[in-house]
């Protein structure tokens, strides 16, 4: 279960109704297809379940993709990898064209015992296709012919170059649902396929997302409308997500892409708008970024995430050091009490400094709760986009750099 507490003024019922209608309009217009993902994929789930048998003989699942093609599944895996009931396979992500990381990964992975997913919405992402070529070479292949069919599958848009390559060489392929952008695609085949192959319950991920979506369109118990309204009108330039568990390290990276690429735009009046996202992990970043929040410019809102049940209980031993007796107050207390008390204390400190905060509480890390968290932030992002007057689902600002890169290589 996920709950939320808002520590700033909330919008009224009329505001919620208007926000619900705005997102319903987007949903019905087909502006973004992610709204329908929680209850429109029974056929896809069946295909994924059937396909999972094809990978039974492999020890590792390699995901080759970048940005929205990898961040969501990587976040979910990091949040859920402690679950004891899954039939675990290693899930490895090859994203960036960093020669050091790529070399080290290939040296440690048994490629012949790995099933490889190539994920690119456009079918032509330069980093993804380049790493695909590298893996083929390391497997002793000079082309992506039908000999790849037993070890590779592609996820891409229908009609893309990668789709054509798969079709011509009998390689399994899956298509993204229409109008689902990469950064909103974690609950589509982009996230569900690798997560299911790694042993997670894809259906429960969707169930959690559906519960959050349906609750929003009923009475919004998580206060998504109030939070979006406050952020859009606050005049604060920065939104920090402060999660108190290392398990959220990849999730906050997913949030940074979702928030930054969706909202940093020219609005309908051609004005530059958006909020800079910052992903933080407590209590580690209390020793780095917190000082800036507390006494730096008052240009930030902060969202805390707190986990109640870590599923592991270890306590601080009752050892006392001479000269360090001031730390003995925590002796015999569980570490989960320590980290969650730090979250509560930090929130109280920020409130005292007049910094707008809210707290999301997760009772445990489960597939349904993780699916709900993904959908919570997707709905919030869509709603803030409506209020800013931007197209939440495009990313025109990243295209120029791609064009310049291609031109540089062509010119030699």
C-alpha positions in Angstrom: 0.0 0.0 0.0 1.1 3.5 -0.8 0.0 6.6 1.2 0.9 10.3 1.0 0.9 13.3 3.2 1.0 16.8 1.8 2.6 19.5 3.9 1.4 22.5 1.9 -2.0 24.0 1.0 -4.2 21.6 -1.0 -6.5 22.5 -3.9 -10.3 22.2 -3.5 -12.7 19.6 -4.9 -13.4 21.8 -7.9 -9.7 21.8 -8.8 -9.6 18.0 -8.6 -12.5 17.7 -10.9 -10.9 19.9 -13.5 -7.7 18.0 -13.3 -9.4 14.7 -13.7 -11.2 16.0 -16.8 -7.9 17.3 -18.2 -6.3 13.9 -18.0 -9.4 12.1 -19.2 -9.2 14.4 -22.3 -5.6 13.4 -22.9 -6.5 9.7 -22.4 -9.5 9.8 -24.8 -7.6 11.8 -27.4 -4.8 9.3 -27.6 -2.2 12.0 -26.8 -0.5 9.4 -24.6 -1.3 5.7 -24.5 0.2 5.0 -21.1 -3.1 5.6 -19.3 -4.5 2.4 -20.8 -1.6 0.2 -20.0 -2.8 -1.2 -16.7 -5.8 -2.9 -18.2 -5.2 -3.3 -21.9 -2.4 -5.8 -22.0 -3.9 -9.2 -21.3 -2.8 -10.4 -24.8 0.7 -9.0 -24.3 1.0 -10.7 -20.9 0.1 -14.0 -22.5 2.7 -13.5 -25.2 5.3 -12.6 -22.6 4.4 -15.7 -20.6 4.7 -17.9 -23.6 8.0 -16.3 -24.7 9.5 -16.7 -21.2 9.8 -20.4 -21.8 12.2 -19.7 -24.7 14.7 -18.2 -22.2 14.5 -21.1 -19.7 18.0 -22.3 -20.5 19.7 -19.0 -20.0 21.2 -17.7 -16.8 21.2 -14.0 -17.6 19.0 -11.5 -19.3 20.9 -8.6 -20.9 18.9 -5.5 -21.7 20.5 -3.2 -24.3 18.8 0.2 -24.3 19.2 3.7 -23.0 16.9 6.3 -21.4 13.3 5.2 -21.4 14.2 1.8 -22.8 16.1 0.8 -19.7 15.6 3.1 -16.7 12.2 1.8 -15.7 13.0 -1.9 -15.7 16.3 -1.2 -14.1 14.5 0.8 -11.3 12.0 -2.0 -10.8 14.7 -4.7 -10.6 16.7 -2.7 -8.0 13.5 -2.2 -5.9 12.4 -5.8 -6.1 15.5 -8.0 -6.4 15.3 -8.9 -2.7 12.0 -10.9 -3.3 12.6 -14.5 -2.3 9.8 -16.1 -4.4 11.0 -15.2 -7.9 12.8 -17.7 -10.1 15.8 -15.4 -10.3 17.9 -14.7 -13.4 20.5 -12.0 -13.4 19.3 -8.9 -15.2 22.1 -6.8 -16.6 21.7 -3.4 -18.4 24.1 -2.2 -21.1 23.2 1.4 -21.7 26.0 3.9 -22.3 28.8 3.7 -24.9 31.4 3.9 -22.1 34.4 1.7 -23.3 35.5 1.0 -19.7 32.1 -0.2 -18.5 31.4 -2.2 -21.7 34.8 -3.9 -21.6 34.4 -4.9 -17.9 30.8 -6.1 -18.4 31.7 -8.3 -21.4 34.7 -9.7 -19.5 32.5 -10.8 -16.6 29.3 -12.0 -18.5 29.0 -15.4 -20.1 27.4 -14.2 -23.4 26.7 -17.7 -24.5 24.5 -18.2 -21.4 22.7 -14.9 -21.9 19.5 -13.9 -23.6 19.7 -10.5 -25.1 16.9 -7.9 -25.5 17.6 -5.0 -27.9 15.2 -2.1 -27.0 14.9 1.0 -29.1 11.6 2.8 -29.7 12.9 4.4 -32.9 14.9 1.4 -33.9 17.9 3.4 -34.5 19.3 4.7 -31.2 23.0 5.1 -31.8 24.2 3.8 -28.4 21.9 0.8 -28.5 22.7 -0.2 -32.1 26.4 0.2 -31.5 26.4 -2.1 -28.4 24.2 -4.6 -30.3 27.0 -4.7 -33.0 29.6 -5.2 -30.2 27.7 -8.1 -28.7 27.3 -9.8 -32.1 31.0 -9.5 -32.7 31.8 -11.0 -29.3 29.5 -13.9 -30.1 31.4 -14.5 -33.4 28.7 -13.1 -35.7 29.2 -10.6 -38.4 25.5 -9.8 -39.0 22.1 -10.1 -37.4 20.9 -13.1 -39.4 18.5 -15.8 -38.5 21.2 -17.5 -36.4 20.4 -14.8 -33.8 16.8 -16.0 -33.4 17.5 -18.2 -30.4 19.4 -15.7 -28.4 18.0 -12.2 -29.3 14.6 -10.4 -29.3 13.8 -6.8 -30.2 11.4 -4.3 -28.7 10.7 -1.4 -31.0 8.0 0.6 -32.8 6.2 -1.2 -35.6 7.8 -0.3 -38.9 11.1 0.8 -37.4 14.4 -0.3 -39.0 14.9 -2.7 -36.1 11.5 -4.1 -36.7 12.4 -4.7 -40.3 15.7 -6.4 -39.4 13.8 -8.7 -37.0 11.2 -9.6 -39.6 13.8 -10.3 -42.3 15.8 -12.6 -40.1 13.0 -14.4 -38.1 14.1 -12.8 -34.8 11.4 -12.4 -32.2 10.1 -8.8 -31.9 7.6 -7.0 -29.7 6.0 -3.7 -30.5 5.4 -0.7 -28.2 1.7 0.3 -27.9 0.7 3.2 -30.0 1.5 6.6 -28.5 3.4 5.3 -25.5 6.6 7.4 -25.2 9.8 5.8 -24.0 9.9 7.4 -20.6 6.3 6.4 -20.0 6.9 2.8 -21.2 8.0 0.9 -18.1 4.5 -0.7 -17.7 4.5 -1.8 -21.4 6.4 -4.6 -22.9 9.6 -2.5 -22.5 9.6 -3.1 -18.8 7.3 -6.1 -18.5 9.2 -8.4 -20.7 12.7 -8.1 -19.1 11.2 -8.1 -15.6 9.1 -11.2 -16.3 12.1 -13.0 -17.8 14.0 -12.2 -14.7 11.3 -13.8 -12.6 9.0 -10.9 -11.5 5.2 -10.9 -11.6 4.3 -8.6 -14.5 0.6 -8.8 -13.8 1.0 -7.5 -10.2 3.0 -4.5 -11.5 0.0 -3.6 -13.7 -2.5 -4.3 -10.8 -0.7 -1.7 -8.6 -0.7 0.8 -11.4 -4.4 0.3 -12.1 -5.2 0.9 -8.5 -3.4 4.2 -8.4 -5.0 5.3 -11.7 -8.5 4.3 -10.7 -8.2 6.0 -7.3 -7.0 9.2 -8.9 -10.1 9.3 -11.2 -12.3 8.6 -8.2 -11.3 10.7 -5.2 -7.5 11.1 -5.5 -6.5 9.8 -2.0 -2.8 10.3 -2.8 -3.4 14.0 -3.4 -1.8 14.0 -6.9 -4.0 16.9 -8.1 -3.1 19.0 -5.0 0.6 18.3 -5.4 0.6 19.1 -9.1 -1.3 22.3 -8.6 1.1 23.5 -5.9 4.2 22.7 -7.9 2.9 24.4 -11.0 2.1 27.5 -9.1 4.8 27.6 -6.5 7.4 29.5 -8.5 10.0 26.9 -7.2 12.5 26.0 -9.9 13.7 22.6 -8.4 11.9 19.5 -7.3 13.9 17.0 -5.3 12.9 13.4 -4.7 14.5 12.3 -1.4 14.1 8.5 -1.0 15.2 6.9 2.2 16.5 3.5 1.0 19.3 2.5 -1.3 16.8 0.4 -3.2 15.5 3.6 -4.8 18.8 4.6 -6.4 17.7 3.7 -9.9 14.1 4.8 -9.3 15.2 8.4 -8.6 17.2 8.3 -11.9 14.0 7.2 -13.7 12.2 10.1 -12.1 14.8 12.5 -13.2 14.3 11.5 -16.9 10.5 11.5 -16.6 10.4 14.9 -14.9 13.1 16.7 -16.9 12.4 15.4 -20.4 8.6 15.8 -20.0 8.4 19.2 -18.5 11.4 21.2 -19.6 9.9 22.7 -22.7 8.7 25.8 -24.6 5.1 26.2 -23.6 2.3 27.4 -25.9 3.5 31.0 -25.5 7.0 30.0 -26.4 8.2 30.6 -22.9 10.8 28.4 -21.3 9.2 26.4 -18.4 9.9 23.4 -16.3 11.4 22.3 -13.0 14.8 20.9 -12.5 14.6 17.3 -11.0 17.1 16.2 -8.3 17.3 12.6 -7.2 18.5 12.1 -3.6 19.1 9.1 -1.3 18.7 9.4 2.4 20.5 9.4 4.7 23.5 9.6 2.4 22.6 12.9 0.9 21.8 14.5 4.2 25.6 14.8 4.3 25.9 16.6 1.0 22.8 18.2 -0.5 20.7 18.9 2.6 22.7 22.0 3.5 21.9 23.6 0.2 18.2 22.8 0.7 18.1 24.2 4.2 20.0 27.4 3.8 20.4 27.9 0.1 17.9 29.7 -2.2 14.3 29.0 -1.4 13.7 27.6 -4.9 12.9 23.9 -4.1 10.1 21.6 -3.2 11.0 18.2 -1.7 9.2 14.9 -1.9 10.3 12.2 0.6 9.8 8.5 0.1 9.9 6.3 3.2 9.8 2.5 3.3 8.2 0.9 6.4 9.0 -2.8 6.0 12.6 -3.5 4.8 12.1 -7.3 5.3 15.4 -7.5 7.1 15.9 -6.6 10.7 19.3 -5.8 12.1 19.9 -3.6 15.2 22.7 -1.3 16.3 24.8 -3.3 18.8 24.9 -2.1 22.4 28.5 -1.0 22.3 29.7 2.2 23.9 32.9 4.0 22.9 34.6 6.4 25.2 34.1 9.9 24.0 31.3 8.8 21.6 28.6 8.2 24.3 26.3 10.8 22.5 25.6 8.1 19.9 24.4 5.5 22.4 20.8 6.7 22.2 20.4 4.4 19.2 21.9 1.3 20.7 19.7 -1.8 20.4 17.4 0.1 18.0 16.8 -1.4 14.5 18.5 0.3 11.6 15.1 0.7 9.8 14.0 2.8 12.8 17.1 4.9 12.4 16.7 5.6 8.7 13.0 6.3 8.9 13.5 8.6 11.9 16.1 10.4 9.9 13.5 10.9 7.1 10.9 12.2 9.6 13.4 14.5 11.3 14.7 15.9 7.9 11.1 16.6 6.8 10.4 18.5 10.1 13.6 20.5 9.7 12.6 21.5 6.1 9.1 22.5 7.2 10.6 24.7 9.9 12.6 26.5 7.2 9.4 27.0 5.2 10.4 24.6 2.4 7.4 22.9 0.9 7.5 19.1 1.4 5.4 16.0 1.0 5.9 12.4 2.1 5.1 9.2 0.2 5.0 6.1 2.5 5.4 2.6 1.0 4.5 -0.2 3.4 6.7 -2.8 1.6 8.5 -3.3 -1.7 6.2 -5.5 -3.8 5.4 -5.7 -7.5 2.0 -4.0 -6.9 3.5 -1.1 -4.9 6.3 -0.6 -7.4 3.7 -0.5 -10.3 1.7 2.0 -8.2 4.8 4.2 -7.6 5.5 4.3 -11.4 2.0 5.4 -12.2 1.8 7.9 -9.4 4.7 9.8 -10.9 3.5 9.4 -14.4 0.1 10.9 -13.5 1.8 13.7 -11.6 4.0 14.5 -14.5 1.1 14.6 -17.0 -0.9 16.9 -14.7 2.0 19.3 -14.2 2.5 19.3 -18.0 -1.1 20.3 -18.5 -0.8 23.1 -16.1 2.4 24.4 -17.7 0.9 24.3 -21.2 3.5 22.0 -22.7 3.4 18.8 -24.8 4.5 16.4 -22.0 5.2 13.6 -24.4 7.7 14.9 -27.0 11.4 15.9 -26.6 12.3 18.2 -29.5 15.2 19.7 -27.5 17.3 16.5 -27.7 17.2 16.1 -31.5 19.7 18.8 -32.5 22.5 17.2 -30.7 21.8 13.9 -32.5 21.9 15.7 -35.8 25.2 17.4 -35.0 26.7 14.1 -34.0 25.7 12.4 -37.2 27.0 15.3 -39.3 30.4 15.2 -37.5 30.9 11.5 -38.2 29.8 11.9 -41.8 32.3 14.7 -42.4 35.1 12.7 -40.8 
